[in-house]
């Protein structure tokens, strides 16, 4: 499902269950040995999907280990991202000659737990979310904001190896035409971004999709250019 919002050249594999034939390689087992069953299933299925995605790039099966912040460590020459939530696991990979970085996230299309939005959103973003919820209540824009910021972080970290807080990016969701269940979002970095393609990266443009009870977000930055998002369109109700 995630491939619907990704460009050509990206290999995507996702699933709505945990295949019984999904197994880990020995090096991966060491990472997850003491984890609870829920975490083991997420991790195992994600690695299963990752090897299937890498195979679509013509690459052999290899262990997908984890970095210091639990980020997946991809084979040389590959960028990728993993996401999982209740009932969904997804993996995307591409060659570095195609993309500089990629980030994805998945969340249920359900309201966030009380108080969480205040943690992840600025006052302006909370106003933006409230306006969108009033105009399009069938989409949980509060959850989408969180989902978009997760995709931003997953795109940012491989380029910088630095943490990015929720307040370090300002996200605007663009709802598209009336009734559309797919659209774009823009993320403006509020901290100094890395150089890419000879320019300073000051934000990301991504796409979103709502389907099958899920919100999916994806950012894919081409390898040869630094993407500079255009100014956000007027907010709903502004």
N, C-alpha and C positions, 0 to 999 in steps of 0.2 A: 504493500500500500504506500509506503514512503516514497517509492520511486516516482509517484505522480507529481511530486514537487521538487524533483531533482533534475539537473541538466544531463545531457548526453555525456557518456564517459564515466559515469558513476555506476558501480555495481552495488545493488541493494538486495538484501535478503531479510525478510521479516516473517514472523510466525505468531499465531494466536494461541499456541500451546507449547508444551515442553516435550519434544519428540523423545520417545523412549530409547531410541538408538543414539541419542546425543551423549558423547563421552568426552572426557578431558584427556589431554596429554599429560604425561607424568609431571612435567614442569609446572603445569597449571594446577594440578592437584595440590601441590605444595602451598599455593596461594590460598586455597579455599578449604584446606583440611579441617580447620576448626570452626567453620561457619555453620549457621543453622540451615535447615533444609530449604527454606525459601530463598536464601541467598545462593545456595548451591545450585538450585534450579535456574535462577536468573543467570548466574555466571556460566553454567554449563551450556545452556541454550544459546547464550550470546556468542560463546566461542565456537559452537557448532555453526551458527549463522555466519560468523566471521570467516571461517574456513571455506564455507560455500561461496561467500562473496569474493574472497581472494581467488578461488578457482575460476571465477568468471573473468578475472584479469589474467588468467593463465599462470597463476602462481601455485606452488605446491603447498600442502598443509604444513603449518609451522605452529609452534606454541605462541599464543598471544598473551604475553606476560603483562604485569601491571607496574606503573611507575610509582613515584613517591606519594602522589595524590590519588592513587588507584586508577589513573588514566591508562587505557590500553596502549601497549607498545607495539607498533606496527612494523612489519618488515621494512628494510631500507627501500626507499623510493616510493613508499605508499603513505597516504593520509587516510584517516578513517574516523568513524565515530560509532558509538554504541548507545542504545537507549533501551530501557525496559520499564514497564509499569504493570499493574495487575492485568493479566490477559494479553500482553503484547511484549514482543522482543524484536528489535530491529538493529541492523548493522549496515553501514554504508562504507565503501572504500573506493579510492581512485588513485591513479598514479600521480606522483608529484609533478609530472610534466603536464598534467591536466588541471589539477587544483592545487592551490597553495595551502588551503585548509578547508575543513568541512565540519559542521556541527549539526546534530539532530537531537530532538527530544520528543517524547510522547507522554501525554497525561490523559487521564479520563476527562471527558467533557462534563465535569461536575464542579459545583461550587467549592472554593477553597475553604479550608478550616478557618473558623473565625480568628482573626488576628494575623494570619499569615500575610495577607496582602499588605498590611501596614509595614511588614518587615521587608518585603521585596520591592515595593513601589514607592515612588516619590509622591508628594501631594498632587502634582500635575498629572502623573500617571494614574492616580486613583480617580481623579476627575474624568480623565479619558476613558477609563474602564467603566465608570458609572454611566457615562453617556452612551457607550456602545451597548451595555447591558439593557439600557432603556430602549434603544433602537432595535437591537437584535437579541432578545432574551434567550433564543434557542441555542446560542453559543455562549459558553462561559468564558467571557473575555478576561476575567480575573485570572483564571487558570491559564489562559493563553499567554498572558503577560509573563507569568512565571515560566511557561514552556519556552517562550521566545528568549528569555534571558538565559535559560540553561543552554540553548543552542548558541547564543552569543559567547558564553564562557567556553564551551567546547571548541569553538572556532578560534577564540583568542589564545587559549593556553598553549597549543602547539607552536604558535608563532612567537610567543614571548617567554614561556616557562614561568609566568608570573600569575598570581592569583588575581581575580577580578571580582570585586564585590557587586552585589545587586545594584547599589547606588552609583556604580561607576559607568553605567550605560543607561541612556534614556530611550525607551522603546515606544514607538508609535505603531499601532496596528491599523492597517488599511483594509476596511471590510469589503471593498469591491462592489460589484453591482448588487442590487436588491436580491436577497435570497441566496446569494452565492455562498457556498460552503468551502471556498478556497480563496486565498488572497495573498497579500504581501504584508511584511512589516519592515520597519526601519529602526535601526539601533544606532544612536549617536554616542560615541565614546566620550566620556567626561574626564578621561585620563589620557595621557600621551600614548598613542598607539605605535606599533612597530612600523618600520619602513618595508614597503612591498612594491616591487616594480618601479623603484626609484622615487616613490611618493610615500608620504606619511598616511597610514591607514587611520581614518578618523571615524569609522563606523562600518556597519554591515547592513546589507539588504537581504532579507530572507523571504521565505514563502511559508504559508500555513495551510493546513487542510483539516477539516472536521468530517469524520466519517466513522461509521461503525462504533459510535460511542466514544471515540478518541479524538484528541487534538494532537496533531503532528506539526512540528516546525522544523525547518531545514535552512541552513546557510551554506552556500558553496562559493568560495572565492576563487576565481580563475588564477592560474599560476602566473600569468604574464602581466596582470594589471592590478593596481590597487583600486578597490571599489570605493567611490565617494558617493554616498547616498545623496539624492536630491533632497531639498527641504521638504519636511513632512507636509502632506496636504492638511487642509483645515480639519480639525477634530469634529466629530459628529456633535451637532448642537452648538458649535462655537459661533 
